[in-house]
Amino acid sequence: MSNVSLSDKAFDIINKILVSIVVIVIVYPLIFVISASISDPAAVSSGRMWLWPVDITFAGYKRVFQYDTIWIGYRNTIFYTLLGTAIHLIVLLPCAYALSRKEVMGKKLILWVVLFTMLFNGGLIPTFLVVKTLGMVDTVWSIVIPGVVGAWSLLVARAFFQQTIPDQLVEAAKIDGASDFYIFGKVVLPISMPIIAVMALFHGVSLWNQYFTALIYLTNEKLFPLQLILREILIVAEINKDGGGGPGELESIVDQVKTASLLKYAVIMVSSLPLLIIYPFLQRYFVKGVLIGSVKE
């Protein structure tokens, strides 16, 4: 006979129902956006398209990729994401590992300073003045340097190192004559892939979706990330829809309205698809890293 009690069975059933509801709430908007991006806008606005595509058309994607600047945006965003994530990991991991070691002097004071930044920040104008004074306005560095390491990331990575890297392992390496740099590079990093993947994914997604920072610090269109390029495409589409005219103006107001509607969903997919493709490859590291790194010490 099964040892599972009736209350446990009821608990499992309730959990499965709740998880199913959460999955539906998360998955449905994604399926809807994908379907709406290739469906007839009239079917979307009338409610005939509620899950699967209706009267399939790729006019929205065709119109998006007609803009040459979108490839510049993709190139810039990929570059910002790769460079910013690399700098983030180079700075974050050594700092988090150092703060996880018991022998480091003054680490409590440093942690209090880090925690202070989670409660207070300089604000937009002081931050802009700092970036301007450093000569980073309208450069790549204005995107990748500000906010390169966050307090939350530092604390999570530190917790991971504390719980994953045993003191005996470090002491054994030191007895064998290994330096701190050697221990970090050859012993610590190879067994820290979960937290590396988590931090890379979090910071990479933040850089990929970055919009406001670029809007504040960049004026050179050749440096615009994908999000700003897509914003301009939507603005042009709205202007055309309202009868303002512009490059590539369609023949009728009805066509303009339809294209503007299609563009909204196509733009969402264009900006989100690369992340949706990458995430499954990092999922196994992501789950483990979040669970280990978030356990209270």
C-alpha positions in Angstrom: 0.0 0.0 0.0 1.1 3.5 -0.6 2.4 5.5 2.3 1.2 8.8 0.8 -1.6 10.3 2.9 -4.8 11.8 1.5 -3.6 15.3 2.5 -0.3 14.8 0.6 -2.2 13.7 -2.5 -4.5 16.7 -2.3 -1.4 19.0 -1.9 0.2 17.5 -5.0 -3.0 17.9 -7.0 -3.4 21.6 -5.9 0.3 22.2 -6.7 -0.1 20.7 -10.2 -3.2 22.8 -10.9 -1.5 26.0 -9.7 1.7 25.2 -11.8 -0.5 24.5 -14.8 -2.2 27.9 -14.4 1.1 29.7 -14.1 2.4 27.9 -17.2 -0.7 28.9 -19.2 -0.4 32.5 -18.0 3.3 32.6 -19.1 3.0 30.6 -22.4 -0.2 32.1 -23.8 1.1 35.6 -24.3 4.2 34.2 -26.0 2.1 32.1 -28.4 -0.3 35.0 -28.9 2.5 37.4 -29.9 4.0 34.9 -32.3 0.7 34.2 -33.9 -0.3 37.8 -34.1 3.0 38.8 -35.7 2.1 36.5 -38.7 -1.7 36.9 -38.8 -4.0 39.3 -40.6 -4.3 42.4 -38.3 -8.0 42.5 -38.9 -8.3 39.0 -37.5 -6.3 40.0 -34.4 -8.3 43.2 -33.8 -11.6 41.5 -34.3 -10.7 38.6 -31.9 -10.8 35.9 -34.5 -7.1 35.2 -33.8 -6.9 34.2 -30.1 -4.2 31.4 -30.2 -3.2 30.1 -33.6 -2.4 32.2 -36.7 -5.2 33.3 -39.0 -4.6 34.3 -42.7 -0.9 34.0 -42.3 1.2 37.0 -43.6 4.8 38.0 -43.2 4.3 41.6 -44.1 5.3 42.8 -40.7 8.7 41.0 -40.7 9.3 42.1 -44.3 8.7 45.7 -43.3 10.9 45.5 -40.3 13.8 44.1 -42.2 13.4 46.6 -45.0 15.2 49.1 -42.7 18.9 48.8 -43.1 19.5 50.3 -39.7 18.1 47.2 -38.0 21.2 45.2 -38.9 23.3 48.0 -37.4 21.2 47.7 -34.3 21.6 44.0 -34.1 25.4 44.3 -34.5 25.7 47.0 -31.9 23.4 45.1 -29.4 25.3 41.9 -29.8 28.6 43.7 -29.3 27.3 45.6 -26.2 25.9 42.4 -24.8 29.1 40.3 -25.3 31.5 43.0 -24.2 29.4 44.2 -21.2 28.8 40.6 -20.0 32.5 39.8 -20.3 33.5 42.9 -18.2 30.7 42.1 -15.8 32.1 38.6 -15.1 35.7 39.8 -15.0 34.9 42.3 -12.3 32.1 40.3 -10.4 33.6 36.9 -10.0 37.0 37.9 -8.3 35.2 40.4 -6.1 32.5 37.9 -5.0 35.2 35.1 -4.4 37.3 37.5 -2.3 34.4 38.5 -0.2 33.5 34.9 0.4 36.9 34.1 2.0 37.1 34.2 5.8 40.7 35.5 5.8 39.9 38.8 3.9 40.1 41.7 6.2 37.4 44.4 6.2 34.9 42.4 4.2 32.0 43.2 6.5 32.6 46.9 6.0 32.7 46.4 2.2 29.5 44.4 2.3 27.7 47.2 4.3 28.8 49.6 1.6 27.5 47.3 -1.1 24.2 46.9 0.7 24.0 50.7 1.1 23.9 51.0 -2.7 20.8 48.8 -2.9 18.9 51.4 -0.9 20.3 54.6 -2.3 21.8 55.8 -5.6 22.9 59.0 -7.1 20.0 59.5 -9.4 19.8 60.2 -13.1 21.4 63.7 -13.3 24.4 63.0 -11.0 25.0 59.7 -12.9 24.9 61.5 -16.2 27.3 64.2 -15.0 29.8 61.5 -13.9 29.5 59.7 -17.2 30.0 63.0 -19.1 33.0 64.0 -16.9 34.6 60.7 -17.7 34.2 61.4 -21.4 32.0 58.3 -22.0 28.9 60.1 -23.5 28.3 58.9 -27.1 30.7 56.0 -26.7 30.4 52.3 -26.3 31.6 52.6 -22.7 28.5 54.6 -21.7 26.5 51.5 -22.3 28.7 48.8 -20.8 30.4 50.5 -17.8 27.7 52.1 -15.7 26.1 49.4 -13.6 28.7 46.8 -14.6 28.3 45.1 -11.2 25.1 45.3 -9.1 24.9 44.7 -5.4 22.4 41.8 -5.8 24.7 40.0 -8.3 27.7 40.4 -5.9 25.8 39.0 -2.9 24.4 36.0 -4.9 27.8 35.1 -6.3 29.4 35.5 -2.9 26.8 33.1 -1.4 27.5 30.6 -4.1 31.2 30.6 -3.5 30.7 30.3 0.2 28.5 27.2 -0.1 30.2 25.6 -3.1 33.9 26.1 -2.5 35.0 24.2 0.6 37.8 25.7 2.8 39.6 22.3 2.7 39.9 22.5 -1.1 41.5 25.9 -1.0 43.8 24.9 1.9 44.9 21.8 0.1 45.8 23.9 -3.0 47.8 26.3 -0.9 49.7 23.5 0.7 50.7 22.3 -2.8 52.1 25.8 -3.4 49.3 27.3 -5.5 48.8 31.1 -5.4 45.5 32.8 -4.9 45.3 33.7 -8.6 46.0 30.1 -9.6 43.4 28.7 -7.1 40.8 31.1 -8.5 41.5 30.4 -12.1 42.3 26.7 -12.0 40.2 25.4 -9.1 37.3 27.8 -8.4 36.2 28.8 -11.9 35.9 25.3 -13.4 33.4 24.2 -10.7 31.5 27.5 -10.8 29.8 27.2 -14.2 26.2 27.4 -12.7 26.8 30.9 -11.1 28.8 32.1 -14.2 25.9 31.1 -16.5 23.3 32.7 -14.2 25.2 36.0 -13.9 26.0 36.0 -17.6 22.3 35.4 -18.5 21.0 38.1 -16.1 23.4 40.8 -17.2 23.3 39.8 -20.8 19.5 40.0 -20.9 19.7 43.4 -19.2 22.1 44.7 -21.8 20.1 43.2 -24.7 17.0 44.9 -23.6 18.7 48.2 -22.6 16.8 51.1 -24.0 16.8 54.1 -21.5 20.6 54.2 -21.0 21.2 54.3 -24.7 18.5 57.0 -25.1 20.2 59.2 -22.5 23.9 58.7 -23.5 23.9 58.1 -27.3 23.2 60.6 -30.1 25.2 58.9 -32.9 22.8 56.6 -34.8 25.7 54.3 -35.7 26.0 53.4 -32.1 22.2 52.8 -31.4 21.3 49.4 -30.0 18.5 47.3 -31.5 15.9 48.6 -29.0 16.4 52.2 -30.1 16.2 51.2 -33.8 13.0 49.3 -33.2 11.6 52.3 -31.3 12.3 54.5 -34.4 10.6 52.0 -36.7 7.5 52.0 -34.5 7.5 55.8 -34.4 7.7 56.0 -38.2 4.9 53.5 -38.5 2.7 55.5 -36.1 3.4 58.7 -38.1 2.5 57.0 -41.3 -0.7 55.6 -39.8 -1.7 59.1 -38.6 -1.2 60.4 -42.1 2.1 62.1 -41.5 3.8 60.5 -44.5 7.4 59.5 -44.6 9.7 57.0 -46.4 8.0 53.9 -47.7 4.5 55.4 -47.1 1.8 52.8 -48.1 -0.9 53.5 -50.6 -3.9 53.7 -48.3 -4.6 54.5 -44.7 -6.1 51.1 -44.2 -2.8 49.4 -45.2 -0.9 51.8 -43.0 -3.0 50.9 -40.0 -2.6 47.2 -40.7 1.2 47.4 -41.1 1.6 49.5 -37.9 -0.3 46.8 -36.0 1.8 44.0 -37.5 5.0 45.9 -36.8 4.3 46.0 -33.1 4.2 42.2 -32.8 7.0 41.6 -35.3 9.3 44.0 -33.4 8.6 42.1 -30.1 9.7 38.8 -31.8 12.7 40.3 -33.5 14.0 41.6 -30.2 13.1 38.6 -28.1 13.9 35.6 -30.4 17.7 35.5 -29.8 17.2 35.3 -26.1 14.6 32.6 -26.5 17.0 30.6 -28.5 19.9 31.0 -26.1 18.1 30.3 -22.8 17.5 26.5 -23.3 21.3 25.9 -23.5 21.8 27.7 -20.2 18.7 26.4 -18.4 20.4 23.5 -16.5 23.1 25.9 -15.2 20.6 28.6 -14.6 18.3 26.6 -12.2 21.2 25.2 -10.2 23.0 28.5 -9.9 19.9 30.4 -8.7 19.0 27.7 -6.1 22.5 27.5 -4.7 23.4 31.1 -4.8 20.2 32.3 -3.2 20.4 30.0 -0.1 20.9 32.0 3.1 24.3 31.5 4.6 
